[in-house]
């Protein structure tokens, strides 16, 4: 108890002393929720249309601000490296189109999105029963090389694939049987079928894999006091580490994670950084603002953060120390 009080006091002290990080609005007029970084970190993509734009599509704005241009004329789920457009149909089939040449293939995802490996040569997706309690709903997980026939690799209940850790290993969550209370967070070798359980809990939220695939952060809530909290763990297994903070988090790079602690006093959100190797926290500064609806993103190169301002509803960008 004394340790927890001291940690809370230190957190509040660092929050009070945080300097404001300068940011600039790159979109105005209350635009636009859900903006995503381009792979080169030079621009943000967002969905917009009339009356602000001539037509509905995916638009781009430079990270330093500037003219808005249309990047894609059609609305789709675009892969992280912007190599593919995923277009769910009204039935079983989802069309996956290669943007470089327009070649496409179909996957029977029932409208679900796909999970890409880093090279965007493989996908994973889940097919769940269309009715019934989600926690008891049987889900089959499939993987496929692009333009190849998918194959089923495992079955879970109330879960599915989260991320590729490498070209043959998936990170997933789900229950082994419909009547089981707890879910497993586990890795699966899609070639050999070997499975490694990392953690078991009632459920896992905000599962975030480090860019190199070697670490995973996750939150456990509404479970026992021993299980609840923000945890960090290597994807090779081992003992998880409970972090003495709680809030919204994202990876900055393979070693550092950024976190915005939960605030209930209405004050500006603070940006904290955790060095996973040194096991050390640093307060980078406050935003002088709050993030609306947890809408913030770290650029792929780890140099900037974009966020939707609660003050004016605009997308703002700041350069990280």
C-alpha positions as CSV (number, residue, x, y, z in Angstrom):
1,X,0.0,0.0,0.0
2,X,2.8,2.4,0.9
3,X,4.6,1.7,-2.4
4,X,1.4,2.3,-4.3
5,X,0.8,5.7,-2.6
6,X,4.4,6.7,-3.3
7,X,4.1,5.8,-7.0
8,X,0.9,7.8,-7.2
9,X,2.4,10.8,-5.5
10,X,5.5,10.7,-7.9
11,X,3.1,10.4,-10.9
12,X,1.1,13.4,-9.8
13,X,4.3,15.4,-9.1
14,X,5.7,14.6,-12.5
15,X,2.4,15.6,-14.1
16,X,2.3,18.9,-12.3
17,X,5.8,19.8,-13.4
18,X,5.4,18.7,-17.0
19,X,6.2,21.3,-19.7
20,X,3.7,21.9,-22.5
21,X,4.7,20.2,-25.7
22,X,4.1,22.6,-28.6
23,X,1.7,21.3,-31.3
24,X,0.1,22.8,-34.5
25,X,-3.2,22.1,-36.1
26,X,-2.8,20.6,-39.6
27,X,-6.6,20.4,-40.2
28,X,-9.2,22.9,-39.2
29,X,-13.0,23.1,-39.0
30,X,-13.3,20.2,-36.7
31,X,-11.6,17.8,-39.1
32,X,-11.1,14.8,-38.9
33,X,-11.4,11.8,-36.6
34,X,-9.5,8.7,-37.2
35,X,-6.5,10.2,-39.1
36,X,-3.7,7.7,-39.8
37,X,0.0,8.1,-40.6
38,X,1.4,7.2,-44.0
39,X,4.2,4.6,-43.8
40,X,6.9,7.3,-44.5
41,X,5.6,9.5,-41.6
42,X,5.3,12.5,-44.0
43,X,1.5,12.8,-44.0
44,X,-1.7,11.8,-42.4
45,X,-4.6,10.1,-44.2
46,X,-8.2,10.8,-43.3
47,X,-11.7,10.1,-44.7
48,X,-13.7,13.2,-45.9
49,X,-16.2,14.3,-48.4
50,X,-18.9,16.8,-49.2
51,X,-19.4,19.6,-48.3
52,X,-15.8,20.1,-47.3
53,X,-14.4,18.2,-50.3
54,X,-15.6,17.7,-53.8
55,X,-16.1,13.9,-53.4
56,X,-15.9,11.2,-50.8
57,X,-12.5,9.6,-50.5
58,X,-9.2,9.2,-48.6
59,X,-7.3,12.5,-48.3
60,X,-3.8,13.4,-47.3
61,X,-2.3,16.3,-45.4
62,X,1.4,16.9,-44.8
63,X,2.6,16.3,-41.3
64,X,3.8,19.9,-41.1
65,X,0.5,21.2,-42.5
66,X,-0.2,22.4,-46.0
67,X,-2.5,21.6,-49.0
68,X,-4.9,18.7,-48.7
69,X,-4.9,16.3,-51.6
70,X,-6.9,13.2,-52.5
71,X,-4.9,10.0,-52.0
72,X,-7.6,7.4,-52.8
73,X,-10.9,8.0,-54.6
74,X,-12.5,4.9,-53.1
75,X,-13.2,4.0,-49.5
76,X,-11.6,0.7,-48.3
77,X,-9.5,-0.8,-45.6
78,X,-6.0,-0.1,-46.8
79,X,-3.0,-2.2,-45.6
80,X,-0.5,-0.6,-43.2
81,X,2.1,-0.2,-46.0
82,X,-0.6,1.0,-48.5
83,X,0.1,-1.9,-50.8
84,X,-3.4,-3.4,-50.7
85,X,-7.0,-2.3,-50.6
86,X,-9.4,-4.6,-48.8
87,X,-13.0,-4.3,-49.8
88,X,-15.6,-6.4,-48.0
89,X,-18.6,-7.4,-50.1
90,X,-22.2,-7.9,-49.1
91,X,-21.8,-11.7,-48.8
92,X,-19.0,-14.1,-48.0
93,X,-16.3,-12.7,-50.2
94,X,-13.9,-9.8,-49.5
95,X,-11.9,-8.5,-52.5
96,X,-8.2,-7.8,-51.8
97,X,-6.6,-5.6,-54.5
98,X,-3.0,-4.9,-55.1
99,X,-2.7,-1.2,-55.7
100,X,0.4,-1.3,-57.8
101,X,-1.2,-3.2,-60.7
102,X,-4.9,-3.7,-59.8
103,X,-4.6,-7.5,-59.6
104,X,-7.0,-8.9,-57.0
105,X,-8.1,-12.1,-55.3
106,X,-11.1,-13.0,-53.0
107,X,-11.2,-14.2,-49.4
108,X,-14.3,-15.6,-47.7
109,X,-14.1,-13.4,-44.6
110,X,-17.8,-12.7,-44.3
111,X,-17.0,-9.0,-44.2
112,X,-14.2,-9.1,-41.7
113,X,-10.9,-7.3,-42.1
114,X,-7.6,-9.1,-42.5
115,X,-4.3,-9.0,-40.5
116,X,-1.1,-8.5,-42.5
117,X,2.4,-9.7,-41.9
118,X,5.1,-7.0,-42.0
119,X,6.0,-7.7,-45.7
120,X,2.3,-7.8,-46.6
121,X,2.7,-11.1,-48.4
122,X,0.5,-13.1,-45.9
123,X,-2.9,-12.5,-44.3
124,X,-4.8,-13.9,-41.4
125,X,-8.5,-13.6,-40.8
126,X,-11.3,-15.1,-38.7
127,X,-14.7,-16.6,-39.6
128,X,-17.1,-16.6,-36.8
129,X,-20.6,-18.0,-36.4
130,X,-23.1,-15.3,-37.3
131,X,-25.4,-15.6,-34.2
132,X,-25.2,-16.4,-30.5
133,X,-23.2,-15.0,-27.6
134,X,-19.8,-13.8,-28.7
135,X,-18.1,-15.4,-25.8
136,X,-19.4,-18.8,-26.9
137,X,-19.2,-18.2,-30.7
138,X,-16.9,-20.6,-32.5
139,X,-14.3,-18.9,-34.7
140,X,-12.1,-20.5,-37.2
141,X,-8.8,-18.7,-38.0
142,X,-7.4,-18.9,-41.5
143,X,-4.1,-17.8,-43.0
144,X,-3.1,-17.4,-46.7
145,X,-0.3,-16.2,-48.9
146,X,-1.6,-13.6,-51.3
147,X,-3.3,-15.0,-54.3
148,X,-3.3,-18.5,-52.6
149,X,-6.0,-20.7,-51.1
150,X,-6.4,-20.1,-47.4
151,X,-6.1,-22.8,-44.8
152,X,-7.6,-23.2,-41.3
153,X,-4.9,-23.1,-38.6
154,X,-6.9,-23.1,-35.3
155,X,-10.3,-22.7,-33.7
156,X,-11.1,-20.4,-30.8
157,X,-14.2,-19.1,-29.0
158,X,-14.8,-15.4,-28.6
159,X,-11.5,-14.3,-30.1
160,X,-9.3,-14.3,-33.2
161,X,-5.9,-13.2,-34.7
162,X,-4.3,-10.0,-33.3
163,X,-1.0,-9.6,-35.2
164,X,1.7,-11.5,-37.0
165,X,4.9,-11.6,-35.0
166,X,7.0,-12.9,-37.9
167,X,6.2,-14.7,-41.1
168,X,5.1,-17.9,-39.4
169,X,3.9,-16.9,-36.0
170,X,0.5,-15.4,-35.1
171,X,-0.6,-13.7,-31.9
172,X,-4.2,-14.6,-31.0
173,X,-6.7,-14.4,-28.2
174,X,-9.6,-16.7,-27.4
175,X,-11.0,-19.5,-25.3
176,X,-10.4,-23.2,-25.9
177,X,-14.0,-24.2,-25.3
178,X,-17.3,-22.4,-25.3
179,X,-17.9,-22.9,-21.6
180,X,-14.5,-21.8,-20.4
181,X,-14.5,-18.6,-18.3
182,X,-11.0,-17.3,-19.3
183,X,-9.3,-16.5,-22.5
184,X,-5.7,-17.2,-23.5
185,X,-3.3,-14.8,-25.1
186,X,-1.1,-17.1,-27.2
187,X,1.2,-17.5,-30.1
188,X,0.7,-20.0,-32.9
189,X,3.3,-21.4,-35.4
190,X,1.0,-21.6,-38.4
191,X,3.3,-24.2,-40.1
192,X,3.9,-26.6,-37.2
193,X,0.8,-25.9,-35.2
194,X,2.9,-25.3,-32.0
195,X,1.1,-23.1,-29.5
196,X,2.5,-21.1,-26.6
197,X,0.2,-19.6,-24.0
198,X,1.5,-16.2,-22.8
199,X,-1.2,-15.3,-20.3
200,X,-4.7,-16.4,-19.2
201,X,-7.3,-13.9,-18.0
202,X,-11.0,-13.0,-18.3
203,X,-10.1,-10.9,-21.3
204,X,-7.4,-8.8,-22.9
205,X,-7.8,-5.2,-24.1
206,X,-5.6,-2.8,-26.1
207,X,-3.2,-5.5,-27.1
208,X,-0.2,-3.7,-28.7
209,X,2.7,-5.6,-30.2
210,X,6.1,-3.8,-30.4
211,X,7.4,-3.0,-34.0
212,X,9.9,-5.9,-33.8
213,X,7.3,-8.4,-32.6
214,X,9.3,-9.2,-29.5
215,X,7.1,-7.6,-26.8
216,X,3.4,-7.2,-26.2
217,X,1.5,-4.8,-23.9
218,X,-2.0,-5.4,-22.8
219,X,-4.6,-4.5,-20.2
220,X,-6.6,-6.8,-18.1
221,X,-9.8,-5.5,-16.5
222,X,-12.8,-6.8,-14.5
223,X,-10.7,-9.8,-13.3
224,X,-9.0,-10.5,-10.0
225,X,-6.8,-7.9,-8.3
226,X,-3.8,-10.0,-9.1
227,X,-4.6,-10.0,-12.8
228,X,-6.0,-6.5,-13.4
229,X,-3.7,-3.8,-14.8
230,X,-1.4,-2.9,-17.6
231,X,1.1,-5.6,-18.4
232,X,4.2,-6.0,-20.6
233,X,5.5,-9.4,-21.7
234,X,7.9,-10.9,-24.2
235,X,6.2,-12.8,-27.0
236,X,8.7,-15.6,-26.4
237,X,7.0,-16.3,-23.1
238,X,8.2,-15.7,-19.5
239,X,6.8,-13.8,-16.6
240,X,4.7,-10.7,-17.4
241,X,5.6,-7.3,-15.8
242,X,2.9,-5.2,-14.3
243,X,3.4,-1.5,-15.1
244,X,2.5,1.1,-12.4
245,X,0.5,3.3,-14.8
246,X,-2.9,3.1,-16.4
247,X,-4.1,4.8,-19.6
248,X,-3.9,4.8,-23.4
249,X,-0.6,3.5,-24.8
250,X,1.2,2.9,-28.1
251,X,4.7,1.8,-29.1
252,X,7.2,4.5,-30.2
253,X,9.8,2.0,-31.3
254,X,10.9,-1.5,-30.4
255,X,12.2,-0.3,-27.0
256,X,10.0,2.6,-26.0
257,X,6.3,2.9,-25.3
258,X,4.3,6.1,-25.0
259,X,1.4,6.4,-22.5
260,X,-1.2,9.0,-21.7
261,X,-2.3,8.4,-18.1
262,X,-6.0,8.4,-17.3
263,X,-7.1,11.8,-15.8
264,X,-10.4,12.5,-14.2
265,X,-9.7,16.1,-13.1
266,X,-10.2,17.7,-16.5
267,X,-6.6,18.8,-16.8
268,X,-4.4,18.5,-19.9
269,X,-3.3,15.1,-20.9
270,X,0.3,14.2,-20.1
271,X,2.6,12.2,-22.4
272,X,4.8,9.6,-20.6
273,X,7.5,7.4,-22.0
274,X,8.5,3.9,-20.8
275,X,11.9,2.5,-21.7
276,X,11.4,-1.3,-21.5
277,X,15.1,-2.2,-21.3
278,X,15.9,0.3,-18.6
279,X,12.5,-0.2,-16.8
280,X,12.4,3.6,-16.5
281,X,9.6,6.2,-17.0
282,X,10.1,9.7,-18.3
283,X,7.5,12.5,-18.5
284,X,7.9,14.1,-22.0
285,X,5.4,16.9,-21.3
286,X,1.7,17.7,-21.4
287,X,-0.4,18.6,-24.5
288,X,-1.9,21.7,-23.1
289,X,-5.1,20.0,-24.3
290,X,-6.9,16.7,-24.1
291,X,-7.2,13.9,-26.7
292,X,-10.7,13.4,-27.8
293,X,-12.0,9.8,-27.6
294,X,-8.5,8.3,-27.3
295,X,-7.9,9.4,-31.0
296,X,-4.1,9.7,-31.2
297,X,-1.3,8.0,-33.2
298,X,2.5,7.7,-33.1
299,X,4.2,8.2,-36.5
300,X,5.9,5.1,-37.8
301,X,9.3,6.7,-37.5
302,X,8.6,7.5,-33.8
303,X,9.3,11.3,-34.2
304,X,5.7,12.7,-34.0
305,X,2.3,12.2,-32.4
306,X,-0.9,13.2,-34.0
307,X,-4.1,13.6,-31.9
308,X,-7.7,14.9,-32.2
309,X,-8.0,17.9,-30.0
310,X,-10.7,18.0,-27.4
311,X,-10.5,21.8,-27.4
312,X,-11.2,22.5,-31.0
313,X,-11.9,19.2,-32.7
314,X,-8.9,19.6,-35.1
315,X,-6.1,17.1,-35.8
316,X,-2.9,18.5,-34.3
317,X,0.7,17.2,-34.6
318,X,3.6,17.5,-32.1
319,X,7.2,16.6,-32.5
320,X,8.4,14.3,-29.8
321,X,11.5,15.2,-27.6
